[in-house]
């Protein structure tokens, strides 16, 4: 009898051990722990470096979205959402390291970010190899979701914004029809996929509309500070307008130095201009008679509640990057509920099949063939240190 009990006890211990190992293996694989544990979402964000204002705004908005969802009971019957943010320092190499930590060490179920195209591109191999869905709030380069090598959609990559070909078309049409420009000069950040893609889209559409490009100049963001040599060459061409598809730090300096050289023509660019620091760098007076394509206007009535909540929590005005971060977070929330869990493949398919999602930046339906949303754009004019909504343009 004692021998039987001993054998039975050993068998029971062995069975329990196998069960525990299997349970631990499942938890490690999903990265979600038990059914009541918080769900970890990664944020591969520009929290320092050249475009830190974009990443910080998005981090604030994602945290706000998760806080609001958690207050409503979380997801999947009561599980809370938490953002694990990693600073990519506005650098492509750092982006690879940041997202590697998020998916291999922090075991996040999805990644939101990055905000800029080149930094987002660097993270794609990591999330693809690890089969983790990634949503870029504001990466507009076409290559993010479509692999240029084979033309196939990247299965794990999504975005919450319009893409550069549409943004460039909107800018070119505005230059031709509203600014009455027949000639334009181009200034490109030669290290930026965003800048090059947006320049190509503008040039193609401007020429198609009968416009002429007088010349193209290049600079290196983060290194170049004196733009007078390239501006002097552009001044001699006397274009009707100048297209500068860059980020606010260099744009502010370029426009300020252009005005100092007596260049009074309109300057125009894309959503990379959208930050209050643009006026600190370029000065309000210099930035008059400049325009840019953006995702949303914060004075849109549909943004009122978000703007109020954001200002109350962070004591600052949200920009379009904050709005896009908020929408990206809520797209993920909806996908988790639709997938009824955090299984990577089911979550990926749920994001891919998002339809008529009511975001604050507009209604969002993800195209399964491109992983891009079809969305409107807005044109803003900078006047006396403040961007002013001019018009909305449908795709």
C-alpha positions as CSV (number, residue, x, y, z in Angstrom):
1,X,0.0,0.0,0.0
2,X,2.8,2.4,0.8
3,X,4.5,1.5,-2.4
4,X,1.3,2.2,-4.4
5,X,0.9,5.6,-2.7
6,X,4.5,6.5,-3.4
7,X,4.1,5.6,-7.1
8,X,0.8,7.5,-7.4
9,X,2.4,10.6,-5.8
10,X,5.3,10.5,-8.1
11,X,3.0,10.2,-11.1
12,X,0.9,13.1,-9.9
13,X,3.9,15.3,-9.5
14,X,5.1,14.4,-13.0
15,X,1.7,15.2,-14.4
16,X,1.6,18.5,-12.6
17,X,5.1,19.4,-13.8
18,X,4.2,18.8,-17.4
19,X,1.0,20.9,-17.0
20,X,3.0,23.7,-15.5
21,X,5.7,23.6,-18.2
22,X,3.0,23.6,-20.9
23,X,1.3,26.6,-19.2
24,X,4.5,28.5,-18.9
25,X,5.3,27.8,-22.6
26,X,1.9,29.2,-23.7
27,X,2.4,32.3,-21.7
28,X,5.8,33.0,-23.0
29,X,4.7,32.4,-26.6
30,X,1.8,34.8,-26.4
31,X,3.7,37.4,-24.3
32,X,0.5,38.1,-22.5
33,X,0.8,36.1,-19.3
34,X,-2.4,35.0,-17.6
35,X,-5.9,36.0,-18.7
36,X,-6.1,38.9,-16.3
37,X,-2.6,40.4,-16.8
38,X,-2.2,43.8,-18.6
39,X,-1.8,43.6,-22.3
40,X,1.5,45.2,-23.3
41,X,1.7,47.3,-26.5
42,X,5.1,48.6,-27.7
43,X,5.7,52.2,-28.7
44,X,8.8,52.6,-31.0
45,X,8.8,56.4,-30.8
46,X,11.0,59.4,-31.4
47,X,11.2,60.6,-27.8
48,X,14.6,62.4,-28.2
49,X,16.5,63.6,-31.3
50,X,15.5,65.7,-34.2
51,X,11.8,64.7,-34.4
52,X,11.2,64.2,-30.7
53,X,8.2,66.5,-30.7
54,X,6.4,64.0,-33.0
55,X,7.1,61.0,-30.8
56,X,6.3,62.7,-27.6
57,X,2.9,63.9,-28.9
58,X,2.1,60.4,-30.1
59,X,3.2,58.8,-26.8
60,X,0.9,61.2,-24.9
61,X,-2.0,60.4,-27.2
62,X,-1.6,56.7,-27.1
63,X,-1.5,56.8,-23.3
64,X,-4.6,58.9,-23.3
65,X,-6.4,56.4,-25.6
66,X,-5.4,53.5,-23.4
67,X,-6.3,55.3,-20.2
68,X,-9.8,56.0,-21.6
69,X,-10.3,52.4,-22.8
70,X,-9.1,51.1,-19.4
71,X,-11.6,53.4,-17.7
72,X,-14.4,51.8,-19.7
73,X,-13.3,48.3,-18.6
74,X,-10.3,47.6,-20.8
75,X,-10.5,44.9,-23.5
76,X,-11.3,41.2,-23.6
77,X,-13.5,41.2,-20.5
78,X,-11.5,43.4,-18.3
79,X,-7.8,43.3,-19.3
80,X,-6.0,46.6,-19.1
81,X,-3.8,48.1,-21.9
82,X,-0.4,49.5,-21.1
83,X,2.1,51.2,-23.4
84,X,5.8,50.1,-23.2
85,X,7.6,53.0,-24.9
86,X,11.1,52.7,-26.3
87,X,13.0,55.7,-27.5
88,X,14.4,55.3,-31.0
89,X,16.2,58.7,-30.7
90,X,14.9,59.7,-34.2
91,X,17.5,57.4,-35.7
92,X,17.1,54.4,-38.0
93,X,19.8,52.3,-36.3
94,X,18.3,53.0,-32.8
95,X,14.9,52.1,-34.2
96,X,16.1,48.6,-34.9
97,X,17.4,48.2,-31.4
98,X,14.3,49.7,-29.8
99,X,11.9,47.5,-31.6
100,X,14.1,44.4,-31.0
101,X,13.8,45.0,-27.3
102,X,10.1,45.5,-27.4
103,X,9.3,42.3,-29.2
104,X,12.0,39.9,-27.8
105,X,12.3,41.2,-24.2
106,X,9.1,43.1,-23.4
107,X,7.0,40.6,-25.4
108,X,4.6,43.2,-26.7
109,X,1.6,42.0,-28.7
110,X,1.9,44.8,-31.3
111,X,4.0,47.9,-32.0
112,X,2.8,51.5,-32.6
113,X,5.4,53.6,-34.4
114,X,7.5,55.0,-35.7
115,X,6.4,58.5,-36.7
116,X,8.8,59.1,-39.5
117,X,9.3,56.9,-42.6
118,X,13.0,56.1,-42.5
119,X,12.9,55.2,-38.8
120,X,9.8,53.0,-39.4
121,X,11.5,51.3,-42.4
122,X,14.4,50.2,-40.1
123,X,12.0,48.4,-37.8
124,X,10.2,46.4,-40.4
125,X,12.5,43.4,-40.6
126,X,12.4,42.9,-36.9
127,X,8.6,42.9,-36.5
128,X,8.2,40.8,-39.7
129,X,10.6,38.1,-38.5
130,X,8.9,38.0,-35.1
131,X,5.4,38.2,-36.6
132,X,4.3,41.2,-34.6
133,X,1.8,43.7,-36.1
134,X,3.1,47.2,-36.4
135,X,1.0,50.4,-37.1
136,X,2.8,53.6,-38.0
137,X,0.7,56.6,-37.1
138,X,2.3,59.0,-39.6
139,X,4.9,57.2,-41.8
140,X,3.8,58.3,-45.3
141,X,6.4,56.7,-47.6
142,X,4.8,54.1,-49.9
143,X,7.6,51.5,-49.1
144,X,6.4,51.0,-45.6
145,X,3.5,48.8,-46.5
146,X,4.5,47.7,-50.0
147,X,7.8,45.9,-50.6
148,X,9.4,47.7,-53.7
149,X,11.4,44.5,-54.4
150,X,8.3,42.5,-55.4
151,X,5.3,44.8,-55.1
152,X,3.7,42.7,-52.4
153,X,2.0,44.0,-49.3
154,X,4.1,43.7,-46.1
155,X,1.7,41.4,-44.1
156,X,2.6,42.8,-40.6
157,X,2.9,46.6,-41.4
158,X,0.0,49.1,-41.3
159,X,-0.5,52.8,-41.1
160,X,-3.1,55.3,-39.9
161,X,-2.2,58.1,-42.4
162,X,-2.4,58.9,-46.1
163,X,0.7,58.2,-48.2
164,X,3.1,60.5,-50.0
165,X,1.8,60.1,-53.6
166,X,-1.6,61.5,-52.4
167,X,0.1,64.2,-50.3
168,X,2.3,65.2,-53.2
169,X,-0.7,65.4,-55.5
170,X,-2.6,67.6,-53.1
171,X,0.4,69.9,-52.7
172,X,1.0,70.2,-56.5
173,X,-2.6,70.9,-57.3
174,X,-2.7,73.6,-54.6
175,X,0.4,75.2,-56.0
176,X,-0.9,75.2,-59.6
177,X,-4.5,76.2,-58.9
178,X,-4.5,78.3,-55.7
179,X,-0.9,79.7,-55.7
180,X,-1.1,80.1,-59.6
181,X,2.5,78.8,-59.7
182,X,3.9,77.9,-63.1
183,X,7.4,77.2,-61.9
184,X,8.8,75.6,-58.7
185,X,12.1,74.8,-57.1
186,X,12.6,71.7,-54.9
187,X,14.7,71.4,-51.7
188,X,15.2,67.7,-50.6
189,X,16.7,66.1,-47.5
190,X,18.8,63.5,-49.3
191,X,18.9,61.1,-46.3
192,X,15.1,61.0,-45.8
193,X,12.9,58.5,-47.5
194,X,10.0,60.7,-46.6
195,X,11.5,63.8,-48.2
196,X,12.5,62.0,-51.4
197,X,9.2,60.3,-51.8
198,X,7.2,63.4,-51.2
199,X,9.4,65.4,-53.6
200,X,9.0,62.8,-56.4
201,X,5.2,62.8,-55.9
202,X,5.0,66.6,-56.1
203,X,7.3,66.9,-59.1
204,X,5.3,64.2,-61.0
205,X,2.0,65.9,-60.4
206,X,3.3,69.5,-60.9
207,X,4.7,68.6,-64.3
208,X,1.5,66.7,-65.2
209,X,-0.4,69.9,-64.5
210,X,1.8,72.0,-66.8
211,X,4.3,73.3,-64.3
212,X,8.1,73.5,-64.7
213,X,10.8,72.6,-62.2
214,X,13.5,75.2,-62.2
215,X,16.0,73.2,-60.1
216,X,16.5,70.7,-57.3
217,X,18.8,71.3,-54.3
218,X,19.8,68.8,-51.5
219,X,20.8,69.0,-47.9
220,X,21.4,66.6,-45.0
221,X,19.1,67.0,-42.0
222,X,20.9,67.2,-38.7
223,X,24.2,68.3,-40.3
224,X,23.5,71.3,-42.5
225,X,22.5,74.6,-40.8
226,X,23.6,77.2,-43.4
227,X,21.2,76.9,-46.4
228,X,22.2,80.2,-48.0
229,X,24.3,78.7,-50.8
230,X,21.4,76.6,-52.1
231,X,18.9,79.4,-51.5
232,X,21.1,81.8,-53.5
233,X,21.0,79.4,-56.4
234,X,17.3,79.1,-56.2
235,X,16.9,82.9,-55.9
236,X,18.7,83.2,-59.3
237,X,16.1,80.9,-60.9
238,X,13.2,83.1,-59.6
239,X,10.6,80.3,-59.2
240,X,7.0,81.1,-58.4
241,X,7.2,78.9,-55.3
242,X,9.5,76.5,-53.4
243,X,8.5,73.0,-52.4
244,X,10.4,71.8,-49.2
245,X,9.3,68.3,-48.1
246,X,11.2,68.2,-44.9
247,X,10.8,68.3,-41.1
248,X,10.1,71.4,-39.1
249,X,13.7,71.9,-37.7
250,X,15.3,72.4,-41.1
251,X,12.2,73.9,-42.7
252,X,12.2,76.7,-40.2
253,X,15.8,77.6,-40.9
254,X,15.4,77.3,-44.6
255,X,12.5,79.7,-44.8
256,X,14.0,82.1,-42.3
257,X,17.3,82.3,-44.3
258,X,15.3,82.6,-47.5
259,X,13.5,85.7,-46.2
260,X,16.8,87.2,-45.1
261,X,17.9,86.8,-48.7
262,X,14.9,88.7,-49.9
263,X,13.0,85.6,-51.2
264,X,9.3,86.5,-50.8
265,X,7.7,83.7,-52.9
266,X,5.5,81.1,-51.2
267,X,7.2,78.1,-49.6
268,X,5.2,74.9,-49.2
269,X,5.7,71.3,-47.8
270,X,4.0,68.4,-46.2
271,X,3.0,67.1,-42.8
272,X,6.6,67.1,-41.5
273,X,6.1,70.9,-40.9
274,X,3.4,70.3,-38.3
275,X,4.9,71.4,-35.0
276,X,4.7,74.7,-33.0
277,X,8.5,74.8,-32.9
278,X,8.4,75.7,-36.6
279,X,7.6,79.2,-35.6
280,X,10.3,79.4,-32.9
281,X,12.9,78.3,-35.4
282,X,11.6,80.2,-38.5
283,X,10.0,83.1,-36.7
284,X,6.3,84.0,-37.2
285,X,7.0,86.8,-39.7
286,X,9.2,84.6,-41.9
287,X,6.7,81.8,-42.0
288,X,4.0,84.0,-43.4
289,X,3.0,83.1,-47.0
290,X,3.9,79.5,-46.4
291,X,1.6,76.5,-46.7
292,X,1.6,72.7,-45.9
293,X,-0.4,69.6,-46.4
294,X,-1.6,68.0,-43.2
295,X,-3.8,65.2,-41.8
296,X,-6.2,67.2,-39.8
297,X,-7.0,70.6,-38.4
298,X,-7.2,70.9,-34.7
299,X,-10.1,73.4,-35.0
300,X,-12.2,70.7,-36.8
301,X,-15.4,70.2,-34.7
302,X,-14.8,66.4,-34.8
303,X,-11.5,67.0,-32.9
304,X,-13.1,69.1,-30.1
305,X,-13.4,66.4,-27.4
306,X,-9.9,65.0,-28.1
307,X,-8.3,68.5,-28.0
308,X,-10.1,69.2,-24.7
309,X,-9.0,65.9,-23.1
310,X,-5.4,66.2,-24.4
311,X,-5.0,69.8,-23.1
312,X,-6.5,68.9,-19.7
313,X,-4.0,66.0,-19.3
314,X,-0.8,67.3,-20.8
315,X,-1.3,71.1,-20.6
316,X,-0.4,71.5,-24.3
317,X,-2.1,71.8,-27.7
318,X,-2.2,68.5,-29.6
319,X,-0.9,68.5,-33.2
320,X,-1.7,66.1,-36.1
321,X,0.9,63.6,-34.9
322,X,-0.9,63.3,-31.6
323,X,-4.2,62.8,-33.4
324,X,-2.7,60.1,-35.6
325,X,-1.2,58.4,-32.5
326,X,-4.6,58.4,-30.9
327,X,-6.2,56.9,-33.9
328,X,-3.5,54.2,-34.3
329,X,-4.0,53.2,-30.6
330,X,-7.8,53.0,-31.0
331,X,-7.5,51.0,-34.3
332,X,-5.4,48.5,-32.3
333,X,-8.1,48.4,-29.5
334,X,-10.8,47.6,-32.0
335,X,-8.6,44.9,-33.6
336,X,-8.0,43.2,-30.3
337,X,-11.7,43.1,-29.6
338,X,-12.4,41.8,-33.2
339,X,-9.7,39.2,-32.9
340,X,-11.1,38.2,-29.4
341,X,-7.5,37.9,-28.2
342,X,-3.9,38.7,-28.9
343,X,-3.0,35.8,-31.2
344,X,-0.6,37.5,-33.7
345,X,-2.2,36.1,-36.9
346,X,-5.7,36.8,-35.8
347,X,-4.7,40.3,-34.7
348,X,-3.0,41.0,-38.0
349,X,-6.1,39.9,-39.9
350,X,-8.3,42.0,-37.7
351,X,-6.3,45.2,-38.4
352,X,-6.3,44.3,-42.1
353,X,-10.1,44.2,-42.2
354,X,-10.8,47.4,-40.3
355,X,-13.7,49.1,-42.0
356,X,-15.4,52.4,-41.5
357,X,-13.6,53.1,-38.2
358,X,-14.6,56.5,-36.9
359,X,-11.3,58.1,-36.1
360,X,-10.7,61.7,-35.1
361,X,-8.6,62.2,-38.2
362,X,-11.5,60.8,-40.4
363,X,-13.2,57.6,-41.2
364,X,-10.6,54.8,-41.7
365,X,-11.0,51.7,-43.8
366,X,-7.8,49.6,-44.3
367,X,-7.2,48.4,-47.9
368,X,-6.2,44.7,-47.5
369,X,-4.2,44.9,-50.7
370,X,-2.0,47.9,-49.6
371,X,-2.6,48.2,-45.8
372,X,-3.2,51.9,-46.4
373,X,-6.3,53.9,-45.3
374,X,-8.2,56.1,-47.7
375,X,-8.3,59.5,-46.1
376,X,-8.7,63.2,-46.8
377,X,-6.0,65.7,-46.4
378,X,-6.1,69.4,-45.4
379,X,-4.2,72.4,-46.5
380,X,-3.0,74.9,-43.9
381,X,-1.6,78.4,-44.2
382,X,0.9,79.7,-41.7
383,X,-0.1,83.2,-40.6
384,X,1.4,85.3,-37.7
385,X,2.7,82.2,-35.9
386,X,-0.3,80.0,-36.2
387,X,-1.4,77.4,-38.8
388,X,-4.8,78.2,-40.3
389,X,-7.1,75.7,-42.0
390,X,-7.8,76.5,-45.6
391,X,-9.5,73.5,-47.3
392,X,-10.0,69.8,-47.1
393,X,-9.1,67.5,-50.1
394,X,-10.7,64.1,-50.6
395,X,-8.7,61.2,-52.1
